[in-house]
Amino acid sequence: MTTTWLITGATGMLGQDVLARLGRDGEEAVGLGSGGLDITDPDAVHDAVAAHRPRIVVNCAAWTAVDDAEAREADALRVNGDGPRNLAEACEKAGAGLLQVSTDYVFAGDGTSPYPEDAPTAPRSAYGRTKLAGERAVLAALPETGYVVRTAWLYGAGGGNFVDTMIGLEAARDTVDVVDDQRGQPTWTVDLADRLVRLGRAALAGTAPAGVYHGTSGGETTWFGLTREIYRLLGSDPGRVRPTNSAAFARPAPRPAYSVLGHDRWRGAGVEPIRPWQEALAAAFPALLEKKRGSAR
């Protein structure tokens, strides 16, 4: 069996949207969730790549429990570090390209201007360290056909996320306190899926340089600013959202205070960066509300 695309982590929030994007275009694609492929098992990975013979693999599988990684870094590393290494080695053997989804957590989070793609990495959490290990494994094994796409603050209809939580809290509480000292870029999984597909096509056409890209929405805000926009779209009073700081929500893993990423490399691949976050959120809202209504039935 030969296919153009193999999507790992295909049952997750992003993986679902990548498959849906490819399906709308009638592309040949196979999706494997964690039940269908354990990326930490090198033999299983090599067998899957050999069986499907993809031209390109998109790895959406990841350990995403940021706080749990602090206490279980070795476990997280097997998924976020060893898993991408297994995929990269299998792709190298098969002559396939690989798109590895990574994170803003590879940076220290103390910047004051958008991090360019070649900015020095300095993760402060176990999660960030394990994701950086995956990046390095892919780029080392596939210097000409390996792509790392860093993203952040993801939300979508295919899984639990901050936007979904805030929609629920608007109906359940008179007011809500939200952190206002962390800056980032809310990113709709549908938009990121589109850019992954476009980058993959450019890679197959030989027009996208290998290396690191940043897949986040344009602009920036705080969690507080994002929540106020959610309330506005709900027709609710944004004044019900009250600002607080990170100390009010202490967690095991440190959160980056500044997670804004630059997008300069996209145009070199002939792909436009993702639109501003406010436009994307407005476009996403009907699907997010439909999901909420469906879960309430």
C-alpha positions in Angstrom: 0.0 0.0 0.0 1.3 3.4 -0.9 -0.1 6.7 0.4 1.0 10.3 0.2 0.3 11.3 3.8 0.6 9.4 7.1 -0.7 11.2 10.2 0.3 10.0 13.6 -1.7 11.1 16.7 -4.6 11.3 14.3 -7.4 11.1 16.9 -6.1 14.2 18.8 -7.5 17.7 18.4 -4.9 18.7 15.7 -4.6 15.3 14.0 -8.4 15.3 13.4 -8.2 18.6 11.6 -5.2 17.6 9.5 -7.1 14.5 8.3 -10.2 16.6 7.7 -8.2 19.1 5.7 -6.7 16.4 3.5 -10.0 14.6 3.1 -11.7 17.8 1.8 -9.1 17.9 -1.0 -9.3 14.2 -1.8 -5.7 13.5 -0.8 -4.5 10.0 0.0 -4.0 9.9 3.7 -3.9 7.4 6.5 -4.4 8.4 10.1 -3.2 6.4 13.1 -4.1 7.2 16.7 -2.3 6.0 19.7 -4.3 2.8 19.6 -3.1 2.2 16.1 0.5 3.1 16.5 2.7 3.6 19.6 5.4 5.9 18.4 7.6 5.0 21.3 8.0 1.5 19.8 10.7 1.7 17.1 9.7 -1.7 15.5 6.0 -0.7 15.3 7.0 2.7 13.8 9.3 1.1 11.2 6.6 -1.5 10.3 3.9 1.2 9.9 6.0 3.4 7.7 7.1 0.3 5.6 3.5 -0.9 5.3 2.0 2.4 4.2 5.0 3.8 2.3 4.0 7.5 2.8 5.7 10.3 1.0 5.4 12.5 4.0 4.5 11.9 7.7 2.9 14.5 10.0 3.5 13.7 13.7 0.7 15.1 15.8 1.3 12.5 18.6 2.6 14.0 21.8 2.7 14.0 25.5 0.8 17.3 26.2 0.2 17.1 30.0 2.6 19.9 30.8 2.3 19.6 34.6 2.5 15.8 34.7 5.7 16.0 32.7 7.4 17.7 35.7 7.0 14.5 37.8 7.3 12.0 34.9 9.9 13.5 32.6 11.3 10.1 31.5 7.8 9.1 30.4 7.2 12.3 28.5 10.6 12.0 26.9 9.7 8.6 25.5 6.8 10.2 23.6 8.1 13.6 22.8 11.8 12.8 22.2 12.1 9.1 21.4 8.9 9.0 19.4 10.0 11.6 16.9 13.4 10.0 16.7 11.8 6.7 15.8 9.7 8.4 13.1 12.6 10.3 11.7 14.7 7.1 11.4 11.9 5.3 9.7 11.3 8.2 7.3 15.0 8.4 6.5 15.0 4.7 5.6 11.8 5.0 3.5 12.8 8.3 1.8 9.9 10.1 3.3 9.6 13.6 4.7 8.5 14.4 8.3 6.6 17.3 9.8 7.1 17.4 13.6 4.7 19.6 15.6 6.5 21.3 18.5 5.9 24.1 21.0 6.7 27.6 22.2 7.9 25.9 25.5 11.3 25.3 23.9 12.0 29.0 24.6 12.7 30.6 28.0 9.6 32.7 27.7 11.3 35.9 29.0 11.5 37.7 25.6 10.0 41.1 24.8 9.7 40.7 21.0 8.6 37.8 18.8 11.0 34.8 18.9 12.4 34.2 15.4 12.7 30.6 14.2 16.4 30.6 14.8 16.2 32.1 18.3 18.3 30.3 21.0 16.2 27.7 22.8 16.2 27.5 26.6 13.3 25.4 27.9 12.4 25.9 31.6 10.0 22.9 32.0 10.3 19.2 31.5 7.7 19.4 28.8 9.8 22.0 26.9 12.9 19.9 27.3 11.3 16.8 25.9 9.8 18.6 22.9 13.2 20.1 22.2 14.7 16.6 22.2 12.1 15.7 19.5 13.0 18.7 17.4 16.7 17.9 17.5 16.2 14.3 16.7 14.1 15.1 13.6 16.5 17.8 12.3 19.6 15.6 12.9 18.2 12.5 11.1 16.5 14.4 8.3 18.5 17.6 7.5 17.0 17.9 4.1 13.5 16.6 4.6 12.7 17.3 8.3 10.4 20.1 9.3 9.6 21.4 12.8 6.5 23.5 13.2 6.2 25.1 16.6 2.8 26.2 17.8 1.1 27.4 21.0 -2.2 28.1 22.7 -4.1 25.6 20.5 -7.9 25.3 20.6 -10.4 23.5 18.4 -13.6 21.5 18.3 -11.8 18.1 18.5 -10.7 18.2 22.1 -10.6 20.0 25.5 -8.9 23.4 25.5 -8.9 26.8 27.1 -11.5 28.4 24.8 -13.9 25.5 25.4 -13.4 25.9 29.1 -14.1 29.6 29.1 -17.3 29.2 27.0 -18.5 26.8 29.7 -17.5 29.1 32.6 -19.4 32.1 31.0 -22.6 30.2 31.5 -21.7 28.9 35.0 -20.2 31.9 36.8 -21.0 35.5 37.3 -17.3 36.5 37.0 -14.1 34.7 36.1 -10.5 35.5 37.1 -8.0 35.0 34.2 -4.2 35.4 34.0 -3.1 38.7 32.4 0.7 38.3 32.7 1.3 35.7 30.1 1.4 36.8 26.4 0.9 34.5 23.4 -1.0 33.7 20.3 -4.3 31.7 20.4 -4.2 29.4 17.4 -7.1 27.5 15.9 -6.2 23.9 15.0 -8.0 24.3 11.6 -5.6 27.1 10.7 -2.6 25.1 11.8 -3.7 22.0 10.0 -4.0 24.1 6.8 -0.5 25.3 7.1 0.9 21.9 7.9 -0.8 20.6 4.7 0.5 23.5 2.6 4.0 23.1 4.0 3.9 19.4 3.3 2.9 20.0 -0.3 5.7 22.5 -0.7 8.1 20.1 0.8 7.0 17.4 -1.7 7.4 19.9 -4.5 10.9 20.8 -3.3 10.0 24.5 -2.7 10.1 24.6 1.1 13.5 24.7 2.8 13.8 22.1 5.6 14.0 23.3 9.2 12.0 25.2 11.7 8.7 27.1 11.1 6.4 28.8 13.6 2.7 27.9 13.2 0.8 30.4 15.4 -1.8 33.1 14.7 -0.8 36.6 14.0 -0.9 39.3 16.7 -0.7 38.6 20.4 -2.8 38.8 23.6 -3.0 37.5 27.2 -5.3 34.7 28.5 -7.3 37.6 30.0 -7.6 39.4 26.6 -8.5 36.1 24.9 -11.3 35.5 27.5 -12.7 39.0 27.0 -12.9 38.3 23.3 -14.6 35.0 23.9 -17.2 36.8 26.1 -17.7 39.5 23.4 -18.4 36.8 20.8 -20.9 35.1 23.2 -22.7 38.4 23.4 -21.7 38.7 27.1 -20.2 41.5 29.1 -16.4 41.4 28.9 -16.3 43.2 32.2 -17.3 39.9 33.9 -13.7 38.8 33.1 -11.3 40.0 35.8 -7.5 40.1 35.4 -5.1 38.3 37.8 -1.5 37.1 37.7 0.2 33.7 37.4 0.8 33.5 41.1 -2.9 33.0 41.6 -2.8 29.8 39.7 0.5 28.2 40.8 1.3 25.0 38.9 4.1 22.5 38.9 5.5 23.5 35.5 6.4 27.2 34.9 4.5 28.9 32.1 6.3 31.1 29.7 5.5 34.8 30.4 6.1 35.6 26.7 5.3 33.1 24.0 4.9 35.2 20.9 6.6 33.6 17.9 7.7 35.3 14.6 6.7 33.9 11.2 9.3 35.0 8.8 10.2 31.6 7.3 6.7 30.9 5.8 7.1 33.2 2.8 10.3 31.5 1.9 8.2 28.4 1.4 5.6 30.2 -0.6 3.0 30.0 2.2 1.3 32.9 4.0 1.5 33.0 7.8 -1.7 32.3 9.8 -4.2 35.2 10.0 -4.7 37.3 13.2 -6.0 35.5 16.2 -9.2 37.6 16.5 -10.2 36.7 12.9 -9.5 33.0 13.5 -11.4 32.9 16.8 -14.5 34.5 15.1 -14.3 31.9 12.3 -13.9 29.1 14.8 -16.8 30.1 17.1 -19.7 28.4 15.3 -18.0 25.0 15.4 -16.9 25.5 19.0 -20.4 26.4 20.1 -21.9 23.5 18.2 -19.5 21.2 20.0 -20.5 22.7 23.4 -24.2 22.2 22.6 -23.6 18.6 21.5 -21.7 17.8 24.7 -24.6 19.2 26.8 -27.2 17.0 25.2 
